[in-house]
Amino acid sequence: MKRVATRLPGLPLALWLAAFGAAPSGLAGEQGPHLGYIYPAGAQQGTTAELTIGGQNLAGARDVRITGGGAQATFLRYVRAMSQGVINDLQDKLAEAADLERRRQAATDEGDTELVSKLGLLIAKTIDEFELMATKAGVEDPSPRGFAELRRKLSDPKRQLNPQLAESVVVRVTLAPSAEPGERELRLCGPSGASNPLFFHVSQCREYLEKEPNDRTPDGDALTVKVDDMDFPNLGELPVVLNGQIMPGDVDRFRFEIKKGTRLVAAVSARSLIPYLADAVPGWFQATLRLCDAKGNELAFSDDFRFQPDPLIYYEIPQTGLYILEIHDAIYRGREDFVYRISVGQLPFVTGVFPLGGQAGAKTAASVEGWNLPVSTLTLNTQGKAPGVLPVSVAAGKHVSNPVPFALSALPECAEAEPNDDAQRAQPLTPPVIVNGRVAGPGDRDLFRFEGKEGDEVVVEVEARRLGSPLDSQLRLTDATGKMIAFNDDFEDRGTGLNTHHADSFLRAKLPAAGVYYVHLADTQNKGGSAYAYRLRVSPPRPDFELRIVPSCINARPGATVAIAVYALRRDGFTGEIALKPQQAPQGLALAGARIPAGEDDVRLTLLAPPIPQSGPVRFSLEGRATIQGTEVSRVAVPAEDMMQAFAYHHLVPSRDGLLLVTGSPVSTPPLTRLGDEPLKLAPDGTAEVRFAVAKGARALEMQVELDDPPKGIAIQKITGEDQTVIVVFSADAKEARPGQKGNLILNAVREFTPEAREGAPAPTRQRASLGMLPALPFEIGPAPAPAAMPEKPKAN
């Protein structure tokens, strides 16, 4: 975070160290546990599994939360990162045991039985001391053999050390037989707060954890069944879910005996488990999957499925025999968070549904495509469902397919009617309407026509990629003469945080005259086929908005002020102000700067936590209200995580639960209270001041006031103090500050002091302590100054 600080001269303040303490209140989510991976990232219904959860700041995090019912979790142990000093101590203890063993061997050779006996006892005592040290250090297997394996891993030159994965927690998860299959979210909670969520899957298939080494000799135990502690190879049958981790240069291979005629599906979950890696390019684990025969001949290969990065293979087994499945990273990277799951077997898999949606409250007949599906059509009853996106899946026996999205709208709908490849055969439409269609083949163009009046505004939008279609759409709006009115290829929808290629199109235009207009829809890459489905909306603008609140879990100490971010996803030209208020808020919670100004897409505001700690996290969200076309509209904010991809790109990834956790020791109110409540108004290249009252009964101490991640061009020019008032002067640089911009400034108060000198002790050094965050300060940047008038030229005689 940016910190813009200006030092405050000594002021007659109170004894802040005693009154306010030195501990920082922190920003929302900064001090809590952070999860990097879960391994394995799933388990079967009706079973118990041990999970290793890797991350940072995990000490004391013992409460495991899993969304959905039928799951119970128990904390087993915490494994902290070992320092080099601890590793050296363990090595020294082992060296001591080895030296004793050499002496015992020499005594044995000399026939000194008494010395052999004494040395044997010393060796046993030394090994016991070593195992106790190793256990305290968090070594999972504290035996010398286990430590040797740990040393081998730590000394691997290809190993990528990452502080964000240095700690781990081991938990036991028990799933009820009735636990609903599918994707869940898992968090850890502890004294420092609640973590970010990670995906955890409940499966219907038997689960298997890879056994290393399996780089050259394939792991052949995936179908082994244990009966009375005896292993019976290939007694089990597909399907099975393979779980593994890819390390640098690692290639994992699995061997199966598969029967002739098996319609094999091998579906990888890797990027879908951990959507983004901040410190890796392209920003996720890019798995590749290969199916080979027993001789190593390649039968099928995949490194993605359409536009989804996770690979998928479908292959009909020609004859009974041994087959090898191979997975690795595309460029042979790896570390602990390169976690994968491979569902292998004759499993149902849906590759597409058509249409991609229907009208809310009505029945829709949809065709489904895929593999191992018992039906080719579904009747979807959406009565009682609100507009939005629903998951649709197909059951085949006791197994349920992958879910695919199905959109519901409040508008009338119709089906595309071919042929409509040119203006003469363009399909007539009466807006508002949604057309369900396909780009049927390479080079296909779909044209639609509608009548409009001069000055009418029209919105044309494609939903395809956001609903699982590989279509990369392109839109043109022309008049009856073919003149281009508007064009769009890609339109970014920040609400779809898992998409990195925003391939859907959107355009909004004002019609220049009354007459007939044409919508031209095509695939940018001239591709097409039955999978290239779309939903095309042609309508007047329907202004609206959605909200995202970041982070999805707000961690705060009692009485602390923390910053949160709220993003407005504005639709169809809505630009109005959005007022924010908390939902399900505990008593004592308060917001400052709770509005998204007109024309702005996001705002940082502050939340004052209740003064009493909670026993655990509670559900929390914000409600946004705005007036749209004379009607008050309310929308609930969706919790999300701001995830970084490949060092640079940020994505708002939605979460199922929005949480608030108030934990730890209470903090005192910061020592500055703002005088007045008007927004700070700054002119470009101008200055303005804000006055703060200082707590009474103070002695002269120094303070700093800092801007936390301020908007470009806004800075603190100077700070002065007079009596019990602090005056902060802000400035706006006309070259960077945006005229008309509105929002909030976030300020931190920091105490900087020199402790009293003690007789005989070294001279004390200057120290610094956070006094907490101040409530959000609303600001406005005025309009740009008008250009100076040019002097009139003197008239010629």
Summary of the structure (lengths in Angstrom):
residues: 797
radius of gyration: 32.1
end to end distance: 64.5
largest distance: 130.2
contacts: 2606
relative contact order: 0.12
helix: 10%
strand: 47%
